[in-house]
Amino acid sequence: MWKKFAKLILNIWRWKRSEFPNIRKAIIIMAPHTSIFDFVWGKLYFMSFGLKPIILIKKEIFFWPLSPILKVIGGVPVDRGKKTGITETAIEIFNTNENFLLVITPEGTRKKTKYWKKGFARIAKTTNVPVILGYIDYKKHEMGVLDVCRIKENEDILDFIENIKKHYLNFTESGLRKNKFTTGYE
């Protein structure tokens, strides 16, 4: 039922969607992240494929009456101000589950920053799971997957992140809020 509902909403709003790969254990990074609406459209995208990924969301959004709703749809509150071991927890979950999709916005903020968080790459390297490069392009009104990448055993995490950023070079004006996304290469 939710799958059909999500498809219907995306069709009404005329969103084009690329297929999601047949991968059930991965980190999904979504960029650009410039608006709270990215969560809404992204969630509908995943629902339209029958997927229920875990989504890390800043804890400030978890207040009544929104908190129970966010938790039901896969939201996990994260305190961005302190080291809470979220990376280690994610590694443990990946190592003990056959199916686990974790969505992370690599910028870690909706503000413009050329520095991406390293946690997703550390998790990928430790667990040897692929990183699915997801996107939402408001300019073209489409969303989907750009590529699937794996970090090599001897590859530096920062080099891996810089290589991923290159996939997003054409997305600097694609966020809902213009001029809020950069890869640092412009």
Summary of the structure (lengths in Angstrom):
residues: 186
radius of gyration: 15.7
end to end distance: 43.0
largest distance: 46.1
contacts: 524
relative contact order: 0.21
helix: 37%
strand: 20%
